[in-house]
Structures are given as C-alpha cells and as structure tokens.
Amino acid sequence: RHIGIVGYGVGWMSICLVIVDMAHVNSEVKKYKTAPLQHRDLLEKLFGSLSATGILHGLQVVCQMYNLEGHIASKCPWVYTKCKKATCNGIMKLMIFLTENNYERKFLKCQHSICGSFQWLLDVVNQAKGAEGGSSSSNGYFGCGQSNHWVRDCHCVRFPCTAHGSNHLMKIFTSKTQQSFGQKFIKCEDPICNNFIWLTDAIRE
C-alpha cells in the first residue's frame, strides 16, 4: 500500500514523500542524526503526523541512534543522560566496542576520562524497564541476561547464599576490574562469607 505524505516546504528540505513500508520510515529517521537544528522540527512533525494518523500502527518503530524499539531518534531517552556518579556532573556518551569479544556491543561512558563511569546500554535499558514495574511489554526485563522472565521473578537477583552455614543473601554485581570489566557475578552480601560465582556459571547450574 502506497501512502502519500506531503511535507512542509523549507528550502532544499522540501519533502514530498511516498512511504511504502517501515524501512522508508527508518531511513528518514536516520536523517535526524545529521540534520541541522533548524530542520529537526520538520522531521519531528513528519513522524508526529505519521503517528497521529495511525500510519505507524502495527509497524516497528526503531531508534536509529541506538537501534532500540518503541521510539524515534528525536525522542530517544538515552541521548545525553546524566552521569550516575553523584560527584560527577558529566554526561554519558554512546560508544561501541570493536574488540572481538564485544564487537559492536554498545555502552555508555562518561565524557570525563577521570570519572570512568561505564554502563552497558542493554543493562541501562533493562534497569529502566525494571523500574517501570507494571509494564506489560513483551520484551520483559532480565537482570540476569535471560529474556523469559521479569526481574522480580529472577532467581539470580537475590537468593540464599550457597555457602555452607551462611544465612545471608547473594546479589548480582558487575565487575569493574580490567580483566573482566562489565561481566556480571553473584556474591554473598556478608563480607565475612564472600562466597562468589560468575553469573554465567550460576545460570548453567
């Protein structure tokens, strides 16, 4: 089905689009990343009108900045987020690993090199979904890396310590050491017990 859309005339940015499917919509979203500021309102009006008329109903909307579903680039909640360190006033930048182990894996890193604040983008998104709690999104939330349950039902988030004689709980942490940076592990909350297991090993067990 061909859908004709007459755009607003703004010099060379005059738009007269015929959008056949969502691939064309996504190609227009890409323009937002490099469009001059004076033209961004035009692009927002375009996609706003698409949503208002129901054209996007049932189609997958994908943010071309982070490749996340549910919003377009102009509405992305992860652009220029504040650094999570209380003592830092920086912003988090989107970066992409090009190493073999984490090739094209996206992460957020503080703009200030002395800060060193780091978060995997997927973890940030999942944390936000977990905070929403009542959301019925089919994507779910997976604190342990599994996608078939919500964080409130995750057996890895907090559970009894497996060490003999321990009455404390184990909790998920993220490694900050150079050798295993970003990898998740489970550790007893009791500093005396200090029972430890890598999350991937715990899931296999």
C-alpha positions, 0 to 999 in steps of 0.5 A: 500500500502506497501512502502519500505524505506531503511535507512542509516546504523549507528550502532544499528540505522540501519533502514530498514523500511516498512511504511504502513500508517501515524501512522508508520510515527508518531511513528518514529517521536516520536523517535526524542524526545529521540534520541541522537544528533548524530542520529537526522540527520538520522531521519531528512533525513528519513522524508526529503526523505519521503517528497521529494518523495511525500510519505507524500502527502495527509497524516497528518503530526503531531508534536509529541512534541506538537501534532500540524499539518503541521510539524515534531518534528525536525522542530517544531517552538515552541521548545525553543522560546524566552521569550516575556518579553523584560527584560527577556532573558529566554526561554519558556518551554512546560508544561501541566496542570493536574488540572481538569479544564485544564487537559492536556491543554498545555502552555508555561512558562518561565524557570525563576520562577521570570519572570512568563511569561505564554502563552497558546500554542493554543493562541501562535499558533493562534497569529502566524497564525494571523500574517501570514495574507494571509494564506489560511489554513483551520484551520483559526485563532480565537482570540476569541476561535471560529474556523469559522472565521479569526481574522480580521473578529472577532467581539470580537477583537475590537468593540464599547464599550457597555457602555452607552455614551462611544465612545471608543473601547473594546479589548480582554485581558487575565487575569493574576490574580490567580483566573482566570489566562489565561481566556480571557475578553473584556474591554473598552480601556478608563480607565475612562469607564472600562466597562468589560465582560468575553469573554465567556459571550460576545460570548453567547450574 
